[in-house]
Amino acid sequence: MLIDRFGRRINYLRLSVTNQCNLNCLYCRPLGTKQPPQNSSLSYQEIATIVHAATQLGITHFRLTGGEPLLRADLPELIRGLSSIPGVTDLSLTTNGQLLSDIAQELAVAGLQRVNVSIDSLDPDRYRLLTGGGSLQRVWAGIHASQRAGLAPIKLNVVLVNGYNDTEVTDFAQLAGEQAMNVRFIELMPIGAAAAVADTLFYPADAARRQLAPQLGYPSLAGPGPASVWQLGQGTVGFIAAISEPFCDRCNRLRVTARGTLRPCLNSDIELDLTAALGSPHPVAAVQQVLYEAVALKPKRGGYLTANTPGNIEMSCVGG
């Protein structure tokens, strides 16, 4: 079992399987932003080794991220292998949904359990603007294909963007209540490209929550994640307020980047190299040593809460 120096149990690992993305979201990689070079993503075997090592230390929850993970050609094979590893009790994926409709069933058969789909607007034109050219129609096709495949519960991630989608909060809530959706409103974090625009684009979760106040009672659902969740009709709405209501005290995760580094905290400059461990004669034991080191270095609070916001990361490269 991995427990950090502040008593937090670490049982969740996010794995960025590519740093590439097929969208240019306003708060992440806006059009005109220099795109990162294609990194040599970790191989199937390297990722499997990391997961083997992690499960032996009590990590049970794994989420595949990117960039956009569906751009990885061997993703179904990777999921099939990871889902068969003893100790993996929860295997999920976050996607922008642009490619999801054609592969949802294959991913479910391979062993994927759940998907989170990013959808920052219900208006096709506004969605296209926020994502730098994305298709809302493709997102909905992916959501419906995931429902048919049994990838449930599906969560819809909505990054709150002031002046863009802050007027759609009630629309998303209505969608959740009437169509049994699980919507999560997420505060924009000042990381990477978003750091330069956060003052203008930031919309607090509390303001969104106040829009729904007549419909919400007490939080009705509790879970291991960072969201405060309310039952709403047939679905749920939740608020992830990393900036205005930080939840560092219950953070249970580590992150592996596509380039093979381990980050104890999303918003910190601390990174540990995994590539040397993966190339050692005894890679599982070597990776476990790096995991122990990462947990020991895990800070009490994220950089944006201590005026030490790192400047060398992009959200799309560390898996969000």
Protein Blocks (a to p, Z undefined) as FASTA:
>chain_A
ZZdfkopacfbdcddfbfbdfbdcfklmgghiacddddddddfklmmmmmmmmmmnopab
dcddedjfklpmklmmmmmmmmmpghiabdcdddehlmmmmmmmmmmmnopabdcdddfb
fbfklmmmmnoopafklmmmmmmmmmmnopacddddddddehilmmmmmmmmmmmmmnop
acdddddddehjllmmmmmmpccfklmmmmmmmmpccdfbdcfblbdcddehjbccdddd
fklmccklmgcbdcddfkopacfbfbbcbdcdfklmmmmmblmlmmmmmmmmmmmmpcfb
dfklnopacfkbcfklnoZZ
